[in-house]
Amino acid sequence: MIPIADIGKSQRTESSILDTFVATNLLPDSRPTSPEPTDLARDWAPIPPPQTLLLKFPGTAGRAERSSAFPANLVPPYDDNRYHHPGQHYEAWTWNPPGYGRSSGRATLKSFAPAAETFASQVLAARLAANTQVWICGNSLGCLPALSLAARLDQWRPGNSDRDRFVLWLRNPPQLSDVVLGVADRYAARRLMKPVVSKIPDSLHAIEAASRSQIPAVFLMSERDELVLPAIQQKIHAAYAGTHRIVTLADLGHGGLIDEQHRDDVERAAKWLASLHV
């Protein structure tokens, strides 16, 4: 396992602080040397942008400070688990959404997609080169801002970026209304939860976003997902407008750990995405 770069970042926006961390295989003596938290624009400016850049959106239980380089570490030339020279490396930037970690603001669904766009835009503005491949990655609830970004790619990506260099990597994406009502049904509480479902922002409607997303995608689906049922995920797969592959993670529940029995299938899917823009 390539170690996580011990670099924290609190990126200030006009009205908030978004707490982000980066995992990288950049040579240790090439990383920013300023005390934490580093400044994205100032401290990273001397370092050439990476060949592969991940924007990662964890699930409800995830935290940016615990994130890893996955899946960047699965594809050549990074699967050798070695450090790489500047410009030949990867960077996996992960956020804590508003209300989590050191990020300011309230944890609300309404703020989710706009804050994700701020995070993605600022990282790309500082770390994107013409040859950089950008992976938008989401896990569970984090798939919703990732899908929102994919669906609206031309509205927010930097002008110097090529849309053909963007790909999507999602695990267990929820159609939030179906998940909420499904859980409510276990407690005979569907009637009570319908008003909650009606307030889910349109920007977090996974099926609708999937129908407008055209970048290549990989969907990882836990076979025994007890929270986001496979039938719910399959609706999103079916709606997806772009070319995509589905990897079923045998015997895993929603938060189950990917292990050796899944590694070959997951690696093949990651290498497929990486090969599309070499």
Secondary structure, DSSP 8 states (H G I E B T S, - for coil): -------EEEEE-SS-EEEEEEEE-B-GGGS--S-SS--HHHHSTTS---SEEEEEE--TT--GGG---TTGGGSTTGGG---B-TTSSEEEEEEE-TTSTT--S---HHHHHHHHHHHHHHHHHHH--TT-EEEEEEEGGGHHHHHHHHHTHHHHS-TT--GGGEEEEEES---HHHHHHHHHHHTT-HHHHHHHHTTS-GGG-HHHHHHT--S-EEEEEETT-SSS-HHHHHHHHHH--S-EEEEEETT--TT----HHHHHHHHHHHHHHHHTT-
